[in-house]
Amino acid sequence: MLHTLSSSPYHADLDALLRSLGDGDALVLLQDGVIAALAGGDIINRLIDAALPLYALRPDTDARGGTEQISTSVSLIDYNEFVQLTVVHAQQLAW
């Protein structure tokens, strides 16, 4: 399943998101969700501990001026790569 987090992690139920993760799942951070990818924070550490592929939409990190602060555990992707992930993961869940 492909999970997408588009709201600030401070306004999302991160615990529920983490509980819903399964084998083969991936998480794409977009819009205000890219805040979760900031290096050194508690939120990114919790996501890293979940041991799933983590992606952030580069245009959204650029728009928020945070691209240089994104954790190295998060792969920055463009819109084409995001579409490819939606093809690979037939089921999706938006947070």
N, C-alpha and C positions, 0 to 999 in steps of 0.2 A: 504494500500500500504506500502511496505517496501522500505524505502529510505536508500541508502548507500552513505556515504561520504568517499571517498578514497584519496582525495587530501587535502592539507593543507587548512584550512578554510580561510587563507589569500589569497589563489589563487582560491577560489570558489565563486560563486554567492550565498552567504548565504541568501541575501534578497529574491532571487527567490526561493530558497529551502524552506524558511519559508512561503512564499506565497502559495506554492503548497501543503502544509500539509492539510490533511483532518482528519475527525473523524476516529478513528481506525488505523491511521498510526503509524509507528514506525521508528526510525532512528538508523542505525548501523554505528558506526565510525570504520573505518579500515585503514590500512596503515598509511599515513600521516594525515588522517582525525582524528585520535585519539588526535591530538593536540587540537581539539575543546573541548575535555572533561577535560582539565586542570582546576582545581578548582580556583575560584577567578577571572577568566577573564571575559571580556565582552561577549565573544562568548558563553561560557557555560551558562551565565545568560540569554542570548537571547534564547538559546535552552530550558532551563528550563521553561522560560515564555511561550513557545509554548505548554506546557502541553501535551507532548507525551512521550511514553516510549523511553528511551535513553539507548543504548548499546554501548560498546566498545569491540573490539576483544582483549582479554588479551595477546595473543602472540605478537600483534603489540604494545601494551603499554609496554610490557616487553622489546621488541627489541629496543624501543626508551628510555628506562630507566625512564619512567614516570608513572609507575603503582601506586606508592605511592602518586602521585600528582593528580590523577583522582578524580573528584568531586564525592561525595557520592550519587549524584542524577543519576549517570550513573552506570548501571549494567555491570560488566565485564563478558564476555562470552567466551566460547571456540568455536572451529570450529563446534562441534556437535550441540551446542545451536544455532549457526548461521544458520546451515542447517535447524534446526527445525523452525526457524523464516521464512525462505524462503518457507517452506511448509504451514505455517499458512497464510502468505501473498502471495497470488497467483500473484499479480502484484508487480513489483519492478521498482524502478527508481534509477539509479546510478548518482551520482554527482561527 
